[in-house]
Amino acid sequence: METALIKQINALSLSEKILLVEEIWDSIAIENESFELTQTQQDELDRRIKSYDVNPNQGRSWEEIKSEFLKRKAS
């Protein structure tokens, strides 16, 4: 990896680094749409979907959690 790029990354705040990781992860997911889950991962996903179906109001969205995290880090 380029030294200049690493310096730019190190200059980011923690919240900016987290957002960068999200962007990188999203780009990997888009490029690798044929990614296959292990059976354990599929079982966990099925369990969570069933839990949501039973009680869709339980928990919070990723956007709510991310927003709360970024607000706490900004203060």
DOZAFI-768037 format. One record per residue: residue in one letter; x, y, z of N, C-alpha, C, CB in turn. Coordinates in Angstrom, 1 decimal. Glycine has a CB too. Layout:
<node rest="a" n_X="X" n_Y="Y" n_Z="Z" ca_X="X" ca_Y="Y" ca_Z="Z" c_X="X" c_Y="Y" c_Z="Z" cb_X="X" cb_Y="Y" cb_Z="Z"/>
...
! end
This chain:
<node rest="m" n_X="0.9" n_Y="-1.2" n_Z="0.0" ca_X="0.0" ca_Y="0.0" ca_Z="0.0" c_X="0.9" c_Y="1.2" c_Z="0.0" cb_X="-1.0" cb_Y="0.0" cb_Z="1.2"/>
<node rest="e" n_X="0.5" n_Y="2.2" n_Z="-0.7" ca_X="1.3" ca_Y="3.5" ca_Z="-0.8" c_X="1.4" c_Y="4.2" c_Z="0.6" cb_X="0.7" cb_Y="4.4" cb_Z="-1.8"/>
<node rest="t" n_X="2.6" n_Y="4.7" n_Z="0.8" ca_X="2.9" ca_Y="5.4" ca_Z="2.1" c_X="2.0" c_Y="6.6" c_Z="2.2" cb_X="4.4" cb_Y="5.8" cb_Z="2.2"/>
<node rest="a" n_X="1.8" n_Y="7.3" n_Z="1.1" ca_X="1.0" ca_Y="8.5" ca_Z="1.1" c_X="-0.5" c_Y="8.2" c_Z="1.5" cb_X="1.0" cb_Y="9.2" cb_Z="-0.3"/>
<node rest="l" n_X="-1.0" n_Y="7.1" n_Z="1.0" ca_X="-2.3" ca_Y="6.6" ca_Z="1.3" c_X="-2.5" c_Y="6.3" c_Z="2.8" cb_X="-2.7" cb_Y="5.5" cb_Z="0.5"/>
<node rest="i" n_X="-1.5" n_Y="5.6" n_Z="3.3" ca_X="-1.5" ca_Y="5.2" ca_Z="4.7" c_X="-1.4" c_Y="6.5" c_Z="5.6" cb_X="-0.3" cb_Y="4.3" cb_Z="5.1"/>
<node rest="k" n_X="-0.7" n_Y="7.5" n_Z="5.2" ca_X="-0.6" ca_Y="8.8" ca_Z="5.9" c_X="-2.0" c_Y="9.4" c_Z="5.9" cb_X="0.5" cb_Y="9.7" cb_Z="5.3"/>
<node rest="q" n_X="-2.7" n_Y="9.4" n_Z="4.8" ca_X="-4.0" ca_Y="10.0" ca_Z="4.7" c_X="-5.0" c_Y="9.3" c_Z="5.6" cb_X="-4.5" cb_Y="10.0" cb_Z="3.3"/>
<node rest="i" n_X="-4.9" n_Y="8.0" n_Z="5.6" ca_X="-5.8" ca_Y="7.2" ca_Z="6.5" c_X="-5.5" c_Y="7.5" c_Z="8.0" cb_X="-5.6" cb_Y="5.7" cb_Z="6.2"/>
<node rest="n" n_X="-4.3" n_Y="7.5" n_Z="8.3" ca_X="-3.9" ca_Y="7.8" ca_Z="9.7" c_X="-4.3" c_Y="9.2" c_Z="10.2" cb_X="-2.4" cb_Y="7.7" cb_Z="9.9"/>
<node rest="a" n_X="-4.5" n_Y="10.1" n_Z="9.2" ca_X="-4.9" ca_Y="11.5" ca_Z="9.6" c_X="-6.4" c_Y="11.6" c_Z="9.8" cb_X="-4.4" cb_Y="12.4" cb_Z="8.4"/>
<node rest="l" n_X="-7.1" n_Y="10.6" n_Z="9.5" ca_X="-8.6" ca_Y="10.6" ca_Z="9.6" c_X="-9.0" c_Y="10.5" c_Z="11.1" cb_X="-9.3" cb_Y="9.5" cb_Z="8.8"/>
<node rest="s" n_X="-10.1" n_Y="11.0" n_Z="11.5" ca_X="-10.6" ca_Y="10.8" ca_Z="12.8" c_X="-11.2" c_Y="9.4" c_Z="12.9" cb_X="-11.8" cb_Y="11.9" cb_Z="13.1"/>
<node rest="l" n_X="-11.5" n_Y="8.9" n_Z="14.1" ca_X="-12.0" ca_Y="7.6" ca_Z="14.3" c_X="-13.3" c_Y="7.4" c_Z="13.5" cb_X="-12.2" cb_Y="7.3" cb_Z="15.8"/>
<node rest="s" n_X="-14.2" n_Y="8.4" n_Z="13.6" ca_X="-15.5" ca_Y="8.2" ca_Z="12.9" c_X="-15.3" c_Y="8.2" c_Z="11.4" cb_X="-16.4" cb_Y="9.4" cb_Z="13.3"/>
<node rest="e" n_X="-14.3" n_Y="9.0" n_Z="10.9" ca_X="-14.0" ca_Y="9.0" ca_Z="9.4" c_X="-13.4" c_Y="7.6" c_Z="9.0" cb_X="-13.1" cb_Y="10.1" cb_Z="9.1"/>
<node rest="k" n_X="-12.6" n_Y="7.1" n_Z="9.9" ca_X="-12.0" ca_Y="5.7" ca_Z="9.5" c_X="-13.1" c_Y="4.7" c_Z="9.5" cb_X="-11.0" cb_Y="5.4" cb_Z="10.6"/>
<node rest="i" n_X="-14.1" n_Y="4.8" n_Z="10.4" ca_X="-15.2" ca_Y="3.8" ca_Z="10.4" c_X="-16.0" c_Y="3.9" c_Z="9.1" cb_X="-16.1" cb_Y="4.0" cb_Z="11.7"/>
<node rest="l" n_X="-16.3" n_Y="5.2" n_Z="8.8" ca_X="-17.0" ca_Y="5.4" ca_Z="7.5" c_X="-16.3" c_Y="4.9" c_Z="6.3" cb_X="-17.4" cb_Y="6.9" cb_Z="7.4"/>
<node rest="l" n_X="-14.9" n_Y="5.1" n_Z="6.3" ca_X="-14.1" ca_Y="4.6" ca_Z="5.2" c_X="-14.2" c_Y="3.0" c_Z="5.1" cb_X="-12.7" cb_Y="5.0" cb_Z="5.4"/>
<node rest="v" n_X="-14.1" n_Y="2.4" n_Z="6.3" ca_X="-14.2" ca_Y="0.9" ca_Z="6.3" c_X="-15.5" c_Y="0.5" c_Z="5.8" cb_X="-14.0" cb_Y="0.4" cb_Z="7.8"/>
<node rest="e" n_X="-16.6" n_Y="1.2" n_Z="6.1" ca_X="-17.9" ca_Y="0.9" ca_Z="5.6" c_X="-18.0" c_Y="0.9" c_Z="4.1" cb_X="-19.0" cb_Y="1.8" cb_Z="6.2"/>
<node rest="e" n_X="-17.4" n_Y="2.0" n_Z="3.6" ca_X="-17.3" ca_Y="2.2" ca_Z="2.1" c_X="-16.5" c_Y="1.1" c_Z="1.4" cb_X="-16.7" cb_Y="3.6" cb_Z="1.8"/>
<node rest="i" n_X="-15.4" n_Y="0.7" n_Z="2.0" ca_X="-14.6" ca_Y="-0.3" ca_Z="1.5" c_X="-15.3" c_Y="-1.6" c_Z="1.5" cb_X="-13.2" cb_Y="-0.5" cb_Z="2.3"/>
<node rest="w" n_X="-16.0" n_Y="-1.9" n_Z="2.6" ca_X="-16.7" ca_Y="-3.2" ca_Z="2.8" c_X="-17.9" c_Y="-3.2" c_Z="1.7" cb_X="-17.3" cb_Y="-3.3" cb_Z="4.2"/>
<node rest="d" n_X="-18.6" n_Y="-2.1" n_Z="1.6" ca_X="-19.7" ca_Y="-2.1" ca_Z="0.6" c_X="-19.1" c_Y="-2.3" c_Z="-0.8" cb_X="-20.4" cb_Y="-0.7" cb_Z="0.6"/>
<node rest="s" n_X="-18.0" n_Y="-1.8" n_Z="-1.2" ca_X="-17.4" ca_Y="-2.0" ca_Z="-2.5" c_X="-17.0" c_Y="-3.4" c_Z="-2.7" cb_X="-16.2" cb_Y="-1.0" cb_Z="-2.7"/>
<node rest="i" n_X="-16.5" n_Y="-4.1" n_Z="-1.6" ca_X="-16.1" ca_Y="-5.5" ca_Z="-1.7" c_X="-17.4" c_Y="-6.3" c_Z="-1.9" cb_X="-15.4" cb_Y="-5.9" cb_Z="-0.5"/>
<node rest="a" n_X="-18.4" n_Y="-6.0" n_Z="-1.2" ca_X="-19.7" ca_Y="-6.8" ca_Z="-1.4" c_X="-20.2" c_Y="-6.6" c_Z="-2.8" cb_X="-20.7" cb_Y="-6.3" cb_Z="-0.3"/>
<node rest="i" n_X="-20.2" n_Y="-5.4" n_Z="-3.3" ca_X="-20.7" ca_Y="-5.2" ca_Z="-4.7" c_X="-19.9" c_Y="-6.0" c_Z="-5.7" cb_X="-20.7" cb_Y="-3.7" cb_Z="-5.0"/>
<node rest="e" n_X="-18.5" n_Y="-6.0" n_Z="-5.6" ca_X="-17.7" ca_Y="-6.7" ca_Z="-6.5" c_X="-17.8" c_Y="-8.2" c_Z="-6.4" cb_X="-16.2" cb_Y="-6.2" cb_Z="-6.3"/>
<node rest="n" n_X="-18.1" n_Y="-8.7" n_Z="-5.2" ca_X="-18.2" ca_Y="-10.1" ca_Z="-4.9" c_X="-19.6" c_Y="-10.5" c_Z="-4.6" cb_X="-17.2" cb_Y="-10.4" cb_Z="-3.8"/>
<node rest="e" n_X="-20.5" n_Y="-10.2" n_Z="-5.5" ca_X="-21.9" ca_Y="-10.6" ca_Z="-5.3" c_X="-22.2" c_Y="-12.1" c_Z="-5.2" cb_X="-22.8" cb_Y="-10.0" cb_Z="-6.3"/>
<node rest="s" n_X="-21.2" n_Y="-12.9" n_Z="-5.7" ca_X="-21.4" ca_Y="-14.3" ca_Z="-5.7" c_X="-20.9" c_Y="-14.9" c_Z="-4.4" cb_X="-20.7" cb_Y="-14.9" cb_Z="-6.8"/>
<node rest="f" n_X="-20.5" n_Y="-14.1" n_Z="-3.4" ca_X="-20.0" ca_Y="-14.6" ca_Z="-2.1" c_X="-21.0" c_Y="-15.5" c_Z="-1.5" cb_X="-19.7" cb_Y="-13.4" cb_Z="-1.2"/>
<node rest="e" n_X="-20.5" n_Y="-16.7" n_Z="-1.0" ca_X="-21.4" ca_Y="-17.7" ca_Z="-0.4" c_X="-21.2" c_Y="-17.7" c_Z="1.1" cb_X="-21.2" cb_Y="-19.0" cb_Z="-1.0"/>
<node rest="l" n_X="-22.3" n_Y="-17.8" n_Z="1.8" ca_X="-22.3" ca_Y="-17.9" ca_Z="3.2" c_X="-22.0" c_Y="-19.3" c_Z="3.6" cb_X="-23.6" cb_Y="-17.5" cb_Z="3.9"/>
<node rest="t" n_X="-21.3" n_Y="-19.5" n_Z="4.8" ca_X="-21.1" ca_Y="-20.8" ca_Z="5.4" c_X="-22.5" c_Y="-21.3" c_Z="5.9" cb_X="-20.0" cb_Y="-20.8" cb_Z="6.5"/>
<node rest="q" n_X="-22.6" n_Y="-22.5" n_Z="6.2" ca_X="-23.9" ca_Y="-23.0" ca_Z="6.8" c_X="-24.2" c_Y="-22.4" c_Z="8.1" cb_X="-23.8" cb_Y="-24.6" cb_Z="6.9"/>
<node rest="t" n_X="-23.2" n_Y="-22.1" n_Z="8.9" ca_X="-23.3" ca_Y="-21.5" ca_Z="10.2" c_X="-23.8" c_Y="-20.0" c_Z="10.0" cb_X="-22.0" cb_Y="-21.5" cb_Z="11.0"/>
<node rest="q" n_X="-23.3" n_Y="-19.3" n_Z="9.0" ca_X="-23.7" ca_Y="-18.0" ca_Z="8.8" c_X="-25.2" c_Y="-18.0" c_Z="8.3" cb_X="-22.8" cb_Y="-17.3" cb_Z="7.7"/>
<node rest="q" n_X="-25.5" n_Y="-18.9" n_Z="7.4" ca_X="-26.9" ca_Y="-19.0" ca_Z="6.9" c_X="-27.8" c_Y="-19.3" c_Z="8.0" cb_X="-26.9" cb_Y="-20.1" cb_Z="5.8"/>
<node rest="d" n_X="-27.5" n_Y="-20.2" n_Z="8.9" ca_X="-28.3" ca_Y="-20.6" ca_Z="10.0" c_X="-28.6" c_Y="-19.4" c_Z="10.9" cb_X="-27.7" cb_Y="-21.7" cb_Z="10.8"/>
<node rest="e" n_X="-27.5" n_Y="-18.6" n_Z="11.1" ca_X="-27.7" ca_Y="-17.4" ca_Z="12.0" c_X="-28.5" c_Y="-16.3" c_Z="11.3" cb_X="-26.3" cb_Y="-16.8" cb_Z="12.3"/>
<node rest="l" n_X="-28.4" n_Y="-16.2" n_Z="10.0" ca_X="-29.2" ca_Y="-15.2" ca_Z="9.3" c_X="-30.7" c_Y="-15.7" c_Z="9.3" cb_X="-28.7" cb_Y="-15.1" cb_Z="7.8"/>
<node rest="d" n_X="-30.9" n_Y="-17.0" n_Z="9.1" ca_X="-32.3" ca_Y="-17.5" ca_Z="9.2" c_X="-32.9" c_Y="-17.2" c_Z="10.6" cb_X="-32.3" cb_Y="-19.0" cb_Z="8.9"/>
<node rest="r" n_X="-32.1" n_Y="-17.5" n_Z="11.6" ca_X="-32.5" ca_Y="-17.2" ca_Z="13.0" c_X="-32.9" c_Y="-15.8" c_Z="13.2" cb_X="-31.5" cb_Y="-17.7" cb_Z="14.0"/>
<node rest="r" n_X="-32.1" n_Y="-14.9" n_Z="12.7" ca_X="-32.4" ca_Y="-13.4" ca_Z="12.9" c_X="-33.6" c_Y="-13.0" c_Z="12.1" cb_X="-31.2" cb_Y="-12.6" cb_Z="12.4"/>
<node rest="i" n_X="-33.8" n_Y="-13.6" n_Z="10.9" ca_X="-35.0" ca_Y="-13.2" ca_Z="10.1" c_X="-36.2" c_Y="-13.7" c_Z="10.8" cb_X="-34.9" cb_Y="-13.9" cb_Z="8.7"/>
<node rest="k" n_X="-36.2" n_Y="-14.9" n_Z="11.4" ca_X="-37.4" ca_Y="-15.4" ca_Z="12.1" c_X="-37.7" c_Y="-14.5" c_Z="13.3" cb_X="-37.1" cb_Y="-16.9" cb_Z="12.5"/>
<node rest="s" n_X="-36.6" n_Y="-14.1" n_Z="14.0" ca_X="-36.8" ca_Y="-13.3" ca_Z="15.2" c_X="-37.4" c_Y="-11.9" c_Z="14.8" cb_X="-35.4" cb_Y="-13.0" cb_Z="15.9"/>
<node rest="y" n_X="-37.0" n_Y="-11.4" n_Z="13.6" ca_X="-37.5" ca_Y="-10.1" ca_Z="13.1" c_X="-39.0" c_Y="-10.3" c_Z="12.8" cb_X="-36.7" cb_Y="-9.6" cb_Z="11.9"/>
<node rest="d" n_X="-39.3" n_Y="-11.4" n_Z="12.1" ca_X="-40.7" ca_Y="-11.7" ca_Z="11.7" c_X="-41.6" c_Y="-11.8" c_Z="12.9" cb_X="-40.8" cb_Y="-13.0" cb_Z="10.9"/>
<node rest="v" n_X="-41.1" n_Y="-12.3" n_Z="14.0" ca_X="-41.9" ca_Y="-12.4" ca_Z="15.2" c_X="-42.1" c_Y="-11.1" c_Z="15.9" cb_X="-41.3" cb_Y="-13.4" cb_Z="16.2"/>
<node rest="n" n_X="-41.1" n_Y="-10.3" n_Z="15.9" ca_X="-41.1" ca_Y="-9.0" ca_Z="16.6" c_X="-40.4" c_Y="-7.9" c_Z="15.8" cb_X="-40.6" cb_Y="-9.1" cb_Z="18.0"/>
<node rest="p" n_X="-40.9" n_Y="-7.3" n_Z="14.7" ca_X="-40.2" ca_Y="-6.4" ca_Z="13.9" c_X="-39.8" c_Y="-5.1" c_Z="14.6" cb_X="-41.0" cb_Y="-6.1" cb_Z="12.7"/>
<node rest="n" n_X="-40.4" n_Y="-4.8" n_Z="15.7" ca_X="-40.1" ca_Y="-3.5" ca_Z="16.4" c_X="-39.0" c_Y="-3.6" c_Z="17.4" cb_X="-41.4" cb_Y="-3.0" cb_Z="17.1"/>
<node rest="q" n_X="-38.5" n_Y="-4.8" n_Z="17.6" ca_X="-37.4" ca_Y="-5.0" ca_Z="18.5" c_X="-36.1" c_Y="-4.6" c_Z="17.9" cb_X="-37.3" cb_Y="-6.5" cb_Z="18.9"/>
<node rest="g" n_X="-35.2" n_Y="-4.0" n_Z="18.7" ca_X="-33.9" ca_Y="-3.6" ca_Z="18.2" c_X="-34.0" c_Y="-2.2" c_Z="17.5" cb_X="-33.4" cb_Y="-4.6" cb_Z="17.3"/>
<node rest="r" n_X="-32.8" n_Y="-1.8" n_Z="17.0" ca_X="-32.7" ca_Y="-0.5" ca_Z="16.3" c_X="-32.0" c_Y="-0.8" c_Z="14.9" cb_X="-31.9" cb_Y="0.5" cb_Z="17.1"/>
<node rest="s" n_X="-32.3" n_Y="0.2" n_Z="14.0" ca_X="-31.7" ca_Y="0.1" ca_Z="12.7" c_X="-30.2" c_Y="0.5" c_Z="12.8" cb_X="-32.4" cb_Y="1.0" cb_Z="11.7"/>
<node rest="w" n_X="-29.5" n_Y="0.0" n_Z="11.8" ca_X="-28.0" ca_Y="0.4" ca_Z="11.7" c_X="-27.9" c_Y="1.9" c_Z="11.6" cb_X="-27.4" cb_Y="-0.2" cb_Z="10.5"/>
<node rest="e" n_X="-28.8" n_Y="2.6" n_Z="10.9" ca_X="-28.7" ca_Y="4.1" ca_Z="10.8" c_X="-28.8" c_Y="4.7" c_Z="12.2" cb_X="-29.8" cb_Y="4.6" cb_Z="9.9"/>
<node rest="e" n_X="-29.8" n_Y="4.2" n_Z="13.0" ca_X="-29.9" ca_Y="4.8" ca_Z="14.4" c_X="-28.7" c_Y="4.6" c_Z="15.2" cb_X="-31.1" cb_Y="4.1" cb_Z="15.1"/>
<node rest="i" n_X="-28.1" n_Y="3.4" n_Z="15.2" ca_X="-26.9" ca_Y="3.1" ca_Z="15.9" c_X="-25.7" c_Y="3.9" c_Z="15.5" cb_X="-26.6" cb_Y="1.6" cb_Z="15.9"/>
<node rest="k" n_X="-25.5" n_Y="4.0" n_Z="14.2" ca_X="-24.4" ca_Y="4.8" ca_Z="13.6" c_X="-24.6" c_Y="6.2" c_Z="14.0" cb_X="-24.4" cb_Y="4.6" cb_Z="12.1"/>
<node rest="s" n_X="-25.8" n_Y="6.8" n_Z="13.9" ca_X="-26.0" ca_Y="8.2" ca_Z="14.2" c_X="-25.7" c_Y="8.5" c_Z="15.6" cb_X="-27.5" cb_Y="8.5" cb_Z="13.9"/>
<node rest="e" n_X="-26.1" n_Y="7.6" n_Z="16.5" ca_X="-25.9" ca_Y="7.7" ca_Z="18.0" c_X="-24.3" c_Y="7.7" c_Z="18.2" cb_X="-26.6" cb_Y="6.6" cb_Z="18.8"/>
<node rest="f" n_X="-23.7" n_Y="6.7" n_Z="17.6" ca_X="-22.2" ca_Y="6.6" ca_Z="17.8" c_X="-21.5" c_Y="7.9" c_Z="17.3" cb_X="-21.7" cb_Y="5.4" cb_Z="17.0"/>
<node rest="l" n_X="-21.9" n_Y="8.4" n_Z="16.1" ca_X="-21.2" ca_Y="9.6" ca_Z="15.6" c_X="-21.5" c_Y="10.8" c_Z="16.5" cb_X="-21.6" cb_Y="9.8" cb_Z="14.1"/>
<node rest="k" n_X="-22.7" n_Y="10.9" n_Z="17.0" ca_X="-23.0" ca_Y="12.0" ca_Z="17.9" c_X="-22.1" c_Y="12.0" c_Z="19.2" cb_X="-24.5" cb_Y="12.0" cb_Z="18.3"/>
<node rest="r" n_X="-22.0" n_Y="10.8" n_Z="19.7" ca_X="-21.1" ca_Y="10.6" ca_Z="20.9" c_X="-19.7" c_Y="10.9" c_Z="20.7" cb_X="-21.3" cb_Y="9.2" cb_Z="21.5"/>
<node rest="k" n_X="-19.2" n_Y="10.5" n_Z="19.5" ca_X="-17.8" ca_Y="10.8" ca_Z="19.2" c_X="-17.5" c_Y="12.3" c_Z="18.9" cb_X="-17.4" cb_Y="9.9" cb_Z="18.0"/>
<node rest="a" n_X="-18.6" n_Y="13.0" n_Z="18.4" ca_X="-18.4" ca_Y="14.4" ca_Z="18.1" c_X="-18.4" c_Y="15.3" c_Z="19.3" cb_X="-19.5" cb_Y="14.8" cb_Z="17.2"/>
<node rest="s" n_X="-18.9" n_Y="14.8" n_Z="20.4" ca_X="-19.0" ca_Y="15.6" ca_Z="21.7" c_X="-17.8" c_Y="15.3" c_Z="22.6" cb_X="-20.3" cb_Y="15.3" cb_Z="22.4"/>
! end
